[in-house]
Each structure stands twice: as C-alpha cells, then as structure tokens.
C-alpha cells in the first residue's frame, strides 16, 4: 500500500510501534522521488494525544528512495502518526515488521484542509 500516484502531501494515521493485541512493530516509511531533481520532504510527527511531537526534513535524491525509521527518528515513543509534505511530488509507503517477520501495512491518506 502506497500512494498510487505521486503526491505532495500524505498522512499516515497509524505509525504506532504496538498493534492492538500488543505485538511490537518496527515501522519504516519509504519515500520515493520520481522526479529528475532532488527534493526535500518535511515530516510532522504527532503523538497519540494528537499533539505535535516534532518535524524532521528528509532529502530524497532524484529517482531515489529514502528510508525513514519511525522509532529511530521519533523523539518520543508515543508517535502515532505523521504528515509528509513537499513542494515536489513523491510516493510514500509505510511498513511495520514484527519480530517474527510478519508485516502490517499502513494505508496513506491525502491531507485535506
């Protein structure tokens, strides 16, 4: 599950490190830049209470992929969601892996204001 076409803004509402049944996950978001020029994508992270946690900028080379390790990049363990935004178009996919290699996929939503 990823954005099927390049977008400039995407929201992942469930990037938590624990599934409902208590299974722990290692979450990663993959940012793909289909353009011929590098782009910068800003991630805004939100806590489980809906409060702003922090923002982080990611550089994605032309035609390249940048991997975002949610648990490593988050400044708090309570990060639940994130919005990724750029002036250039990109494709994003989020995957969570359990300790035994199973995965949980996160469907992105387009941000609407």
C-alpha positions in Angstrom: 0.0 0.0 0.0 1.4 3.3 -1.1 0.1 6.4 -2.8 -0.7 5.1 -6.3 0.3 8.4 -7.9 2.9 11.0 -6.8 1.5 13.4 -4.3 2.8 16.5 -2.4 1.2 15.7 0.9 0.4 12.4 2.6 -0.8 11.5 6.1 -0.2 8.2 7.9 -2.5 7.9 10.8 -1.2 4.7 12.4 2.6 4.6 12.8 2.5 3.3 16.3 5.0 0.7 17.5 2.4 -1.6 19.0 -0.6 -3.3 17.4 -3.9 -3.6 19.2 -3.1 -7.0 20.5 0.2 -5.9 22.0 2.5 -7.1 19.2 5.6 -4.8 18.8 6.4 -3.4 15.3 9.4 -1.7 13.7 7.9 1.0 11.5 9.5 2.3 8.4 8.3 4.8 5.7 9.8 4.7 2.3 9.9 8.0 0.3 10.4 7.7 -3.4 11.2 10.7 -5.6 10.2 10.0 -9.2 11.4 13.5 -10.4 14.7 14.2 -12.1 15.7 16.7 -9.4 16.3 16.1 -5.7 13.5 17.0 -3.3 13.1 17.7 0.4 10.2 16.2 2.3 9.2 17.5 5.7 7.7 15.1 8.2 5.5 16.4 11.0 5.1 13.8 13.7 2.1 13.6 16.1 1.7 11.9 19.4 -1.1 9.5 20.4 -2.8 12.5 22.1 -2.8 14.4 18.8 -0.2 16.9 19.8 2.7 18.0 17.6 5.8 16.0 18.5 8.3 17.5 16.1 9.3 17.9 12.5 12.2 16.4 10.5 13.4 17.1 7.0 14.4 14.3 4.7 16.4 14.7 1.4 15.4 12.3 -1.4 17.7 12.2 -4.4 16.4 12.4 -8.0 14.9 9.0 -8.8 15.9 7.7 -5.4 14.4 6.3 -2.2 14.9 7.5 1.4 14.1 5.2 4.3 12.6 6.7 7.4 12.9 4.6 10.6 10.0 5.9 12.6 11.2 4.7 16.0 14.8 5.9 15.4 13.7 9.3 14.1 10.9 9.9 16.6 11.9 11.9 19.7 9.3 10.2 21.7 7.9 6.7 21.8 4.3 8.0 21.7 4.5 8.9 18.0 1.3 7.7 16.4 1.0 9.4 13.1 2.9 11.7 10.6 2.3 14.0 7.7 4.9 14.1 4.9 4.9 17.2 2.8 7.0 18.5 -0.1 6.8 21.1 -2.9 7.7 18.3 -5.3 5.7 15.1 -5.9 6.7 11.9 -4.2 5.4 8.4 -3.4 5.2 7.1 0.2 4.7 3.7 1.7 4.7 2.6 5.3 5.5 -0.9 6.5 5.7 -2.3 10.0 7.6 -5.5 10.7 7.1 -7.8 13.7 9.9 -9.6 15.4 9.0 -12.8 13.6 9.0 -11.2 10.2 5.2 -10.5 9.7 4.2 -7.1 8.3 1.5 -4.6 8.9 0.9 -2.1 6.0 -0.3 1.4 6.6 -2.7 3.0 4.0 -1.8 6.6 3.4 -4.5 9.4 3.2 -4.2 12.6 1.3 -4.3 15.6 3.6 -7.3 17.9 3.1 -7.5 21.3 4.7 
